[in-house]
Amino acid sequence: MTTPSYLIIGGGLAGAKAAEALRDNDFDGSIILFGAESALPYERPPLSKDYLLGKAAPPDFTVHDADWFREHDVQLRLGTEVSTIDPAAHAVGFDEGRHEHYDKLLLATGSRPRRLEIPGADADGVYVLRTVADADALLSALQHGQRLAIIGAGWIGLEVAAAARSRDLAVTVVENADLPLLKALGPENAKVFAGLHTGHGVDFRFGATVEGITTTAGGPASGVLLGDGSTVAADAVLIAVGAQPNLELAERAGLDIADGGLAVDASLRTSDVDIYAVGDIVAAQHPLYGTRIRTEHWANAKKQPAVAVAGMLGKPGVYDELPYFYTDQYDLGMEYVGHAPDYEAVIFRGDVDGREYTSFWLDEKDRVLAGMNVNIWEGLDDIKALIRSGTKIDRQRLADPSVPLAELSD
């Protein structure tokens, strides 16, 4: 009998967790993991948090050391870019004509920073943040007394702003919207993060457009030129305007694309029966919400592989985890769970001004769509239960800290 061969394309957290899940499920066939980076698979959230703060080093957030991969007979093809997938032949192509056969294939190709097509965007002193190499380059610019301009007030931009202020850099954040995190959180909670950063000395330029990045004569970046003609002077510029899923390989293979991602069902199977996908690239059908959801968060990379592997091994599996993300900025820690692209009202419970509260997003029927704990480290499971229950909630009781959340989902 021929030994089955399972290939994993993607050398990040999701790829490593998939290899782990295969061996945990007693798969004894061949596993080959392709990774475009030369580093062992690692988690990315620390890059904009503890790594920039000097509180963590790569071994702290590497998923498994090299010995683990050897001991579990997982072949690593790091520094290798897979260029083609031939679903009919069950083969992938790489390294100038080389091919590898597969019985089952998992795509975990992740995403890359979005670029700006503006003058000066490729100048020295202009940074993005996605990889350890990106973080190392940015760290070299985060020197005491330097001026950092950040284009984009999303999660990466704000986390880097917090790290830079802790190093006493002058930080200016340029944002097209009227508040930070406006699309992610809505204005009610975005104001909290705006106040957090202005209180720590960050200068925001809201409602601003970026025309270009200025440079010294033939040299590095010197600032950001705004649409109103003003310039934000800077010794370094970070472009943090979101991520773009790496869908090109899947598109060339003819796999279905929908809702901005690679279309997968609730078992994380693509339109090809032998190809599964996880992480940033997938737009997954969610059983609770009845729609496709694509999110670019660590939780998916960590938890989706176990479900995809179950399907690859012919076992039942459904990914019904609620979307989850977190952030740490200055003395604020936050956990968010749920999905509320459209909501009717936001209800606060606790001390918003003191930044120790829970926020709930409700629909038009007063059902909880999402919840967020700010500097509160309990009750997340109760929030999940509220969301899953679909129960109409009394707003006054929801806002009352004396009423246990567990009572509201009964």
KEBATI-291907 format. One record per residue (C-alpha): residue in one letter; x, y, z. Coordinates in pm, whole numbers, m for minus. Each point is the difference from the previous one (the first is absolute). Layout:
N
rodren=A&X=X&Y=Y&Z=Z;
...
! end
This chain:
410
rodren=M&X=0&Y=0&Z=0;
rodren=T&X=131&Y=343&Z=m94;
rodren=T&X=64&Y=230&Z=296;
rodren=P&X=m234&Y=302&Z=m22;
rodren=S&X=161&Y=339&Z=m40;
rodren=Y&X=m152&Y=314&Z=153;
rodren=L&X=143&Y=338&Z=m91;
rodren=I&X=m36&Y=325&Z=190;
rodren=I&X=70&Y=328&Z=m178;
rodren=G&X=67&Y=272&Z=256;
rodren=G&X=273&Y=16&Z=263;
rodren=G&X=m176&Y=198&Z=270;
rodren=L&X=m198&Y=m92&Z=309;
rodren=A&X=m282&Y=m159&Z=m201;
rodren=G&X=233&Y=m223&Z=m199;
rodren=A&X=183&Y=m119&Z=310;
rodren=K&X=m325&Y=m68&Z=188;
rodren=A&X=m125&Y=m202&Z=m297;
rodren=A&X=311&Y=m220&Z=6;
rodren=E&X=m45&Y=m40&Z=375;
rodren=A&X=m366&Y=m96&Z=m40;
rodren=L&X=83&Y=m261&Z=m264;
rodren=R&X=245&Y=m177&Z=228;
rodren=D&X=m232&Y=37&Z=301;
rodren=N&X=m262&Y=m184&Z=m206;
rodren=D&X=245&Y=m286&Z=m66;
rodren=F&X=52&Y=84&Z=m365;
rodren=D&X=311&Y=m203&Z=m93;
rodren=G&X=41&Y=115&Z=m358;
rodren=S&X=238&Y=257&Z=m145;
rodren=I&X=m38&Y=364&Z=107;
rodren=I&X=182&Y=275&Z=m186;
rodren=L&X=m35&Y=361&Z=113;
rodren=F&X=98&Y=277&Z=m242;
rodren=G&X=81&Y=342&Z=140;
rodren=A&X=102&Y=310&Z=m193;
rodren=E&X=199&Y=132&Z=297;
rodren=S&X=321&Y=m167&Z=111;
rodren=A&X=m95&Y=17&Z=371;
rodren=L&X=m175&Y=m280&Z=185;
rodren=P&X=m378&Y=58&Z=26;
rodren=Y&X=m81&Y=268&Z=256;
rodren=E&X=m292&Y=203&Z=136;
rodren=R&X=m33&Y=353&Z=m137;
rodren=P&X=m189&Y=200&Z=270;
rodren=P&X=312&Y=49&Z=217;
rodren=L&X=173&Y=183&Z=m287;
rodren=S&X=m203&Y=316&Z=61;
rodren=K&X=m17&Y=m49&Z=376;
rodren=D&X=260&Y=m163&Z=227;
rodren=Y&X=271&Y=m35&Z=m267;
rodren=L&X=6&Y=373&Z=m70;
rodren=L&X=m6&Y=63&Z=376;
rodren=G&X=303&Y=m222&Z=53;
rodren=K&X=m202&Y=m244&Z=215;
rodren=A&X=17&Y=m300&Z=m233;
rodren=A&X=243&Y=m163&Z=m241;
rodren=P&X=m77&Y=m227&Z=m299;
rodren=P&X=43&Y=m325&Z=198;
rodren=D&X=m280&Y=121&Z=230;
rodren=F&X=m254&Y=2&Z=m283;
rodren=T&X=135&Y=m275&Z=m226;
rodren=V&X=m267&Y=m271&Z=m21;
rodren=H&X=237&Y=m299&Z=16;
rodren=D&X=377&Y=m28&Z=m4;
rodren=A&X=186&Y=m188&Z=m274;
rodren=D&X=23&Y=m312&Z=217;
rodren=W&X=m379&Y=m27&Z=13;
rodren=F&X=m28&Y=m10&Z=m378;
rodren=R&X=273&Y=m264&Z=m23;
rodren=E&X=m150&Y=m210&Z=279;
rodren=H&X=m343&Y=11&Z=m164;
rodren=D&X=137&Y=m66&Z=m348;
rodren=V&X=m129&Y=323&Z=m151;
rodren=Q&X=209&Y=105&Z=m298;
rodren=L&X=63&Y=374&Z=m10;
rodren=R&X=54&Y=177&Z=m329;
rodren=L&X=67&Y=346&Z=138;
rodren=G&X=100&Y=288&Z=m223;
rodren=T&X=m200&Y=m167&Z=m275;
rodren=E&X=m275&Y=171&Z=m197;
rodren=V&X=m257&Y=m235&Z=m154;
rodren=S&X=m91&Y=144&Z=m338;
rodren=T&X=m267&Y=m234&Z=m138;
rodren=I&X=m268&Y=m245&Z=103;
rodren=D&X=m130&Y=m255&Z=m249;
rodren=P&X=m317&Y=m144&Z=156;
rodren=A&X=m50&Y=m253&Z=m280;
rodren=A&X=351&Y=m141&Z=41;
rodren=H&X=m3&Y=44&Z=380;
rodren=A&X=336&Y=177&Z=m15;
rodren=V&X=158&Y=331&Z=98;
rodren=G&X=286&Y=169&Z=m180;
rodren=F&X=297&Y=187&Z=149;
rodren=D&X=369&Y=73&Z=m50;
rodren=E&X=21&Y=33&Z=m378;
rodren=G&X=m192&Y=m303&Z=m114;
rodren=R&X=13&Y=m227&Z=302;
rodren=H&X=m328&Y=m168&Z=100;
rodren=E&X=m140&Y=m181&Z=300;
rodren=H&X=m303&Y=m232&Z=m5;
rodren=Y&X=m275&Y=20&Z=260;
rodren=D&X=m301&Y=m201&Z=106;
rodren=K&X=m134&Y=285&Z=209;
rodren=L&X=110&Y=363&Z=m1;
rodren=L&X=m44&Y=274&Z=260;
rodren=L&X=39&Y=366&Z=m95;
rodren=A&X=111&Y=237&Z=276;
rodren=T&X=164&Y=270&Z=m208;
rodren=G&X=m101&Y=287&Z=229;
rodren=S&X=12&Y=364&Z=m102;
rodren=R&X=243&Y=281&Z=m69;
rodren=P&X=m1&Y=370&Z=84;
rodren=R&X=m192&Y=221&Z=m239;
rodren=R&X=221&Y=245&Z=m184;
rodren=L&X=m67&Y=358&Z=m98;
rodren=E&X=54&Y=106&Z=m359;
rodren=I&X=136&Y=342&Z=89;
rodren=P&X=329&Y=180&Z=m63;
rodren=G&X=268&Y=m96&Z=248;
rodren=A&X=m166&Y=m319&Z=121;
rodren=D&X=310&Y=m204&Z=m88;
rodren=A&X=251&Y=239&Z=158;
rodren=D&X=238&Y=m101&Z=276;
rodren=G&X=m152&Y=65&Z=339;
rodren=V&X=m347&Y=m118&Z=m108;
rodren=Y&X=m114&Y=m317&Z=176;
rodren=V&X=m278&Y=m256&Z=13;
rodren=L&X=m52&Y=m263&Z=268;
rodren=R&X=m81&Y=m363&Z=m70;
rodren=T&X=314&Y=m209&Z=55;
rodren=V&X=283&Y=m24&Z=250;
rodren=A&X=224&Y=161&Z=m263;
rodren=D&X=m246&Y=290&Z=m25;
rodren=A&X=m3&Y=36&Z=379;
rodren=D&X=379&Y=m5&Z=18;
rodren=A&X=21&Y=274&Z=m261;
rodren=L&X=m260&Y=208&Z=183;
rodren=L&X=176&Y=m51&Z=334;
rodren=S&X=313&Y=154&Z=m146;
rodren=A&X=m202&Y=316&Z=m65;
rodren=L&X=m165&Y=18&Z=342;
rodren=Q&X=280&Y=192&Z=164;
rodren=H&X=m42&Y=248&Z=283;
rodren=G&X=m79&Y=347&Z=m127;
rodren=Q&X=m100&Y=m107&Z=m350;
rodren=R&X=m325&Y=104&Z=m166;
rodren=L&X=m229&Y=m275&Z=m129;
rodren=A&X=m291&Y=59&Z=m237;
rodren=I&X=m253&Y=m282&Z=m27;
rodren=I&X=m241&Y=m13&Z=m293;
rodren=G&X=m309&Y=m184&Z=121;
rodren=A&X=m172&Y=m15&Z=339;
rodren=G&X=m90&Y=m368&Z=3;
rodren=W&X=122&Y=m265&Z=242;
rodren=I&X=357&Y=m19&Z=m131;
rodren=G&X=36&Y=376&Z=m22;
rodren=L&X=m124&Y=58&Z=354;
rodren=E&X=201&Y=m282&Z=153;
rodren=V&X=317&Y=132&Z=m161;
rodren=A&X=m91&Y=351&Z=114;
rodren=A&X=m23&Y=m127&Z=359;
rodren=A&X=334&Y=m177&Z=m27;
rodren=A&X=163&Y=307&Z=m152;
rodren=R&X=m133&Y=232&Z=270;
rodren=S&X=138&Y=m238&Z=263;
rodren=R&X=339&Y=66&Z=m163;
rodren=D&X=m64&Y=374&Z=19;
rodren=L&X=m36&Y=55&Z=m374;
rodren=A&X=m214&Y=282&Z=m132;
rodren=V&X=m289&Y=m176&Z=m177;
rodren=T&X=m246&Y=139&Z=m253;
rodren=V&X=m277&Y=m223&Z=m133;
rodren=V&X=m160&Y=96&Z=m331;
rodren=E&X=m349&Y=m140&Z=m56;
rodren=N&X=m260&Y=61&Z=m269;
rodren=A&X=m292&Y=m71&Z=236;
rodren=D&X=m115&Y=224&Z=284;
rodren=L&X=111&Y=m242&Z=275;
rodren=P&X=234&Y=m297&Z=42;
rodren=L&X=m142&Y=m351&Z=m42;
rodren=L&X=m325&Y=149&Z=m125;
rodren=K&X=m83&Y=m287&Z=m235;
rodren=A&X=93&Y=m265&Z=256;
rodren=L&X=m171&Y=142&Z=308;
rodren=G&X=m233&Y=281&Z=m100;
rodren=P&X=18&Y=356&Z=137;
rodren=E&X=m112&Y=m83&Z=353;
rodren=N&X=310&Y=m206&Z=78;
rodren=A&X=232&Y=167&Z=m248;
rodren=K&X=m17&Y=311&Z=218;
rodren=V&X=144&Y=m199&Z=290;
rodren=F&X=308&Y=m95&Z=m204;
rodren=A&X=38&Y=354&Z=m131;
rodren=G&X=5&Y=128&Z=357;
rodren=L&X=242&Y=m272&Z=107;
rodren=H&X=257&Y=101&Z=m260;
rodren=T&X=m37&Y=375&Z=23;
rodren=G&X=43&Y=m40&Z=375;
rodren=H&X=334&Y=m163&Z=m71;
rodren=G&X=114&Y=275&Z=m231;
rodren=V&X=m91&Y=m134&Z=m343;
rodren=D&X=m87&Y=268&Z=m257;
rodren=F&X=m290&Y=m108&Z=m223;
rodren=R&X=m73&Y=149&Z=m342;
rodren=F&X=m355&Y=m117&Z=m67;
rodren=G&X=m187&Y=46&Z=m327;
rodren=A&X=333&Y=19&Z=m178;
rodren=T&X=106&Y=m127&Z=m339;
rodren=V&X=357&Y=m90&Z=m85;
rodren=E&X=147&Y=135&Z=m322;
rodren=G&X=351&Y=m134&Z=42;
rodren=I&X=300&Y=m64&Z=218;
rodren=T&X=260&Y=272&Z=m11;
rodren=T&X=371&Y=m80&Z=m11;
rodren=T&X=325&Y=180&Z=40;
rodren=A&X=184&Y=50&Z=m328;
rodren=G&X=46&Y=m354&Z=m126;
rodren=G&X=m17&Y=m125&Z=357;
rodren=P&X=m234&Y=m147&Z=258;
rodren=A&X=m351&Y=101&Z=96;
rodren=S&X=m35&Y=337&Z=169;
rodren=G&X=m377&Y=27&Z=46;
rodren=V&X=m351&Y=m56&Z=m130;
rodren=L&X=m162&Y=245&Z=m241;
rodren=L&X=m372&Y=42&Z=71;
rodren=G&X=m280&Y=95&Z=m234;
rodren=D&X=m39&Y=345&Z=154;
rodren=G&X=359&Y=82&Z=m94;
rodren=S&X=144&Y=m37&Z=350;
rodren=T&X=282&Y=m238&Z=85;
rodren=V&X=49&Y=m220&Z=305;
rodren=A&X=374&Y=m2&Z=65;
rodren=A&X=139&Y=m345&Z=79;
rodren=D&X=322&Y=m194&Z=23;
rodren=A&X=m188&Y=m322&Z=m74;
rodren=V&X=m338&Y=m84&Z=m154;
rodren=L&X=m209&Y=m312&Z=64;
rodren=I&X=m267&Y=m91&Z=m255;
rodren=A&X=m274&Y=m186&Z=189;
rodren=V&X=m306&Y=14&Z=m224;
rodren=G&X=m114&Y=m359&Z=33;
rodren=A&X=84&Y=m339&Z=m143;
rodren=Q&X=m61&Y=m162&Z=m336;
rodren=P&X=m73&Y=m376&Z=m4;
rodren=N&X=240&Y=m206&Z=m207;
rodren=L&X=m258&Y=m145&Z=m236;
rodren=E&X=197&Y=m8&Z=m323;
rodren=L&X=106&Y=m364&Z=29;
rodren=A&X=m358&Y=m112&Z=66;
rodren=E&X=m134&Y=216&Z=m282;
rodren=R&X=245&Y=m147&Z=m250;
rodren=A&X=m110&Y=m347&Z=110;
rodren=G&X=m360&Y=88&Z=m87;
rodren=L&X=m134&Y=m19&Z=356;
rodren=D&X=m314&Y=199&Z=79;
rodren=I&X=54&Y=351&Z=139;
rodren=A&X=m281&Y=182&Z=183;
rodren=D&X=m50&Y=285&Z=246;
rodren=G&X=361&Y=110&Z=m25;
rodren=G&X=149&Y=m339&Z=81;
rodren=L&X=37&Y=m362&Z=m99;
rodren=A&X=m349&Y=m151&Z=28;
rodren=V&X=m19&Y=m294&Z=241;
rodren=D&X=m290&Y=m178&Z=164;
rodren=A&X=m44&Y=m45&Z=376;
rodren=S&X=245&Y=m293&Z=m9;
rodren=L&X=256&Y=235&Z=m163;
rodren=R&X=m1&Y=m194&Z=m328;
rodren=T&X=45&Y=198&Z=m320;
rodren=S&X=m181&Y=m58&Z=m328;
rodren=D&X=247&Y=m286&Z=m59;
rodren=V&X=m78&Y=m305&Z=211;
rodren=D&X=367&Y=m67&Z=78;
rodren=I&X=103&Y=357&Z=87;
rodren=Y&X=m72&Y=169&Z=333;
rodren=A&X=96&Y=346&Z=118;
rodren=V&X=39&Y=192&Z=326;
rodren=G&X=99&Y=338&Z=137;
rodren=D&X=m1&Y=348&Z=m150;
rodren=I&X=m86&Y=m114&Z=m352;
rodren=V&X=m328&Y=m179&Z=68;
rodren=A&X=m352&Y=132&Z=m23;
rodren=A&X=m162&Y=m274&Z=204;
rodren=Q&X=m368&Y=m82&Z=17;
rodren=H&X=m93&Y=53&Z=366;
rodren=P&X=m282&Y=m219&Z=138;
rodren=L&X=m117&Y=257&Z=255;
rodren=Y&X=m1&Y=309&Z=m220;
rodren=G&X=m110&Y=m173&Z=m319;
rodren=T&X=249&Y=193&Z=m210;
rodren=R&X=362&Y=m9&Z=m105;
rodren=I&X=242&Y=170&Z=237;
rodren=R&X=363&Y=85&Z=m70;
rodren=T&X=209&Y=131&Z=287;
rodren=E&X=374&Y=55&Z=34;
rodren=H&X=52&Y=m101&Z=360;
rodren=W&X=226&Y=m232&Z=194;
rodren=A&X=m287&Y=m212&Z=135;
rodren=N&X=m89&Y=m134&Z=m344;
rodren=A&X=359&Y=m97&Z=m73;
rodren=K&X=15&Y=m184&Z=332;
rodren=K&X=m338&Y=m177&Z=2;
rodren=Q&X=m107&Y=m57&Z=m360;
rodren=P&X=272&Y=m254&Z=m86;
rodren=A&X=m144&Y=m266&Z=232;
rodren=V&X=m334&Y=18&Z=m182;
rodren=A&X=159&Y=m2&Z=m346;
rodren=V&X=217&Y=m297&Z=94;
rodren=A&X=m306&Y=m192&Z=117;
rodren=G&X=m152&Y=46&Z=m345;
rodren=M&X=323&Y=m98&Z=m173;
rodren=L&X=m4&Y=m323&Z=200;
rodren=G&X=m362&Y=m73&Z=m88;
rodren=K&X=m139&Y=93&Z=339;
rodren=P&X=m287&Y=242&Z=68;
rodren=G&X=97&Y=351&Z=95;
rodren=V&X=m166&Y=340&Z=8;
rodren=Y&X=166&Y=329&Z=81;
rodren=D&X=m254&Y=190&Z=206;
rodren=E&X=231&Y=200&Z=227;
rodren=L&X=m106&Y=360&Z=48;
rodren=P&X=240&Y=253&Z=m151;
rodren=Y&X=248&Y=112&Z=267;
rodren=F&X=282&Y=251&Z=24;
rodren=Y&X=194&Y=186&Z=263;
rodren=T&X=239&Y=288&Z=44;
rodren=D&X=239&Y=141&Z=258;
rodren=Q&X=75&Y=372&Z=m12;
rodren=Y&X=167&Y=183&Z=291;
rodren=D&X=m196&Y=m107&Z=309;
rodren=L&X=m305&Y=m108&Z=m200;
rodren=G&X=m67&Y=m365&Z=m75;
rodren=M&X=m305&Y=m98&Z=m204;
rodren=E&X=m176&Y=m313&Z=m122;
rodren=Y&X=m276&Y=12&Z=m262;
rodren=V&X=m227&Y=m285&Z=m103;
rodren=G&X=m281&Y=m10&Z=m255;
rodren=H&X=m86&Y=158&Z=m333;
rodren=A&X=m181&Y=332&Z=m30;
rodren=P&X=59&Y=164&Z=m339;
rodren=D&X=m347&Y=153&Z=31;
rodren=Y&X=m149&Y=79&Z=341;
rodren=E&X=m280&Y=202&Z=149;
rodren=A&X=140&Y=103&Z=340;
rodren=V&X=301&Y=m23&Z=228;
rodren=I&X=m52&Y=m63&Z=371;
rodren=F&X=273&Y=65&Z=256;
rodren=R&X=39&Y=m176&Z=335;
rodren=G&X=260&Y=132&Z=243;
rodren=D&X=237&Y=296&Z=11;
rodren=V&X=55&Y=126&Z=m355;
rodren=D&X=192&Y=312&Z=108;
rodren=G&X=228&Y=m216&Z=214;
rodren=R&X=37&Y=m244&Z=m289;
rodren=E&X=m124&Y=m301&Z=197;
rodren=Y&X=m322&Y=m105&Z=m162;
rodren=T&X=m186&Y=m236&Z=m229;
rodren=S&X=m163&Y=114&Z=m323;
rodren=F&X=m280&Y=m181&Z=m180;
rodren=W&X=m117&Y=42&Z=m359;
rodren=L&X=m374&Y=m68&Z=m47;
rodren=D&X=m213&Y=m49&Z=m308;
rodren=E&X=m346&Y=150&Z=m63;
rodren=K&X=m161&Y=m278&Z=207;
rodren=D&X=230&Y=67&Z=299;
rodren=R&X=197&Y=m320&Z=m54;
rodren=V&X=371&Y=9&Z=84;
rodren=L&X=217&Y=m22&Z=m312;
rodren=A&X=337&Y=61&Z=161;
rodren=G&X=162&Y=92&Z=329;
rodren=M&X=329&Y=153&Z=108;
rodren=N&X=171&Y=m8&Z=338;
rodren=V&X=238&Y=287&Z=71;
rodren=N&X=235&Y=m66&Z=294;
rodren=I&X=m243&Y=m264&Z=125;
rodren=W&X=131&Y=m356&Z=m7;
rodren=E&X=m308&Y=m203&Z=76;
rodren=G&X=m342&Y=m57&Z=m150;
rodren=L&X=102&Y=m64&Z=m361;
rodren=D&X=m175&Y=m336&Z=1;
rodren=D&X=m317&Y=172&Z=126;
rodren=I&X=23&Y=246&Z=m290;
rodren=K&X=32&Y=m290&Z=m243;
rodren=A&X=m307&Y=m163&Z=155;
rodren=L&X=m198&Y=322&Z=m46;
rodren=I&X=96&Y=15&Z=m366;
rodren=R&X=m81&Y=m363&Z=m68;
rodren=S&X=m331&Y=12&Z=187;
rodren=G&X=m153&Y=256&Z=m235;
rodren=T&X=m203&Y=118&Z=298;
rodren=K&X=m163&Y=342&Z=5;
rodren=I&X=180&Y=191&Z=274;
rodren=D&X=m133&Y=261&Z=239;
rodren=R&X=235&Y=294&Z=m58;
rodren=Q&X=m20&Y=130&Z=356;
rodren=R&X=90&Y=m336&Z=149;
rodren=L&X=278&Y=m45&Z=m253;
rodren=A&X=152&Y=333&Z=108;
rodren=D&X=m29&Y=m82&Z=371;
rodren=P&X=323&Y=m158&Z=137;
rodren=S&X=m197&Y=m142&Z=294;
rodren=V&X=m192&Y=m231&Z=m237;
rodren=P&X=207&Y=m309&Z=m85;
rodren=L&X=38&Y=m46&Z=m375;
rodren=A&X=m78&Y=m368&Z=40;
rodren=E&X=m353&Y=89&Z=108;
rodren=L&X=m65&Y=188&Z=m324;
rodren=S&X=53&Y=m296&Z=m233;
rodren=D&X=m243&Y=m230&Z=184;
! end
